[in-house]
Amino acid sequence: MKFLKREDIPGLLGRLSERFRVYVPVKRAEVVLWRPWREGVQPALEHQGTEPPKAVLFPRSETLLRFGCERKEVQVEETIEAPPTVIFGSRPCDARGFLIYDRVFLDEGNPDPYYRARREATTIVTVLCLDPERTCFCSTVGGGPLDEEGSDLVLLPLEGGYLAKALTPKGEALLGDGAFVEASEGQLSEAERLRERAKMEPLLELDGIPERFNESFTSDLWERVSQKCISCGACTFLCPTCYCFNITDERTPEGAERLRNWDACMFYHYTLEASGHNPRPTKAERYRNRIGHKFSYYPSLYEGLFACCGCGRCIKSCPVSLDIREVLRELVSYGK
């Protein structure tokens, strides 16, 4: 176990930036956003970011292919950019979110080459949570404030710094920096006390929720719980596990390019077909799909795992205070 002093973090990030593209959470007015580190930037490591760092591995907009034509021959260039990267200061829910992505984008039968290249080139340094947000419910969906799964190196906040623990060879490589020193017995004892205090009990039991969802599919529950939703998509774009996207071909001065952009299942046009038919025309149906994907469809495909990490951002940033925890309570009790 190593110890990292708070005052040594800028020097560490400076040295890392010589070898990696380094992203850190940065406070801008009232929000905390992920930005490339540069000298003078103070990472906001004390609280959960307003947004997760998912855009580092799954950009909001990216060019997949470029097309050109020379002497009647079509030329296609695949554009994969994956420089060595460090995400410094994620939360356990953020790291868990990437595990949800992995099962989709790293599928052995048809892996996504763009995501895979960035995933392999990225090291995730996670700050464990000793004071979770009031909107957090990570322990309900299989995670926890001290969850280490999905991280390469974890940092536990202590007096004056962080206790560091490497979980993968990528994390071990970072621990080789001189900023990390051997932890004292007192620091190790303090860490044990803090870990015990940070445990979070599940908010409710979700056993059987996929079955409850299927039973409620045609009920009025979805009309009722989605009534105040305004379909703004904030819950999707701020979610560490949502990965809806759209692909378009656009003309450029040099030819054309194929773009992948974030999209949201809460938008009417997401499922609108060229014929004009929309299989999910109402807000209630779209919200039902959002909940169904996270708590029924995804678990049925991936070993019962929920496609939700309980970060609570969809609760905290919803402009109409739609609380997914209340929806889950209703769903768990449906038919009882």
NORCOR-V967762 format. One line per field, one symbol per residue. ss: DSSP state (2 for helix, 1 for strand, 0 for the rest). burial: + if it has 16 or more other C-alpha atoms within 10 Angstrom, else -. A space follows every 50 residues. Layout:
BEGIN
ss=???
burial=???
END
This chain:
BEGIN
ss=01111222222222220000111111110011111100000000000000 00022220001111111111001111110000001111110222222222 22222000000022222222011111100000000002222000000000 00111111001111110022222220000111002222222222222000 00000000222222220000222220000000022220000000111111 11001111111100000222210000010000222222222222222222 200000000000222200000002222222220000
burial=-+++----++-+++-++--++++++++----++++-+-----+++-++++ ++++-+++---+++++++-----------+-+-+++++++++++++++++ ++-+++-------++++++-++++++++++-+--++++++++++++++++ ++++++++--++++++---++--++---+++-----++--+------+++ -----+--++-++-------+++-++--+-+-+++++++++++------- -----+++++-+++++++-++--------+--+++++++++++++++++- ----++++++++++++-+---+-++-++--++----
END
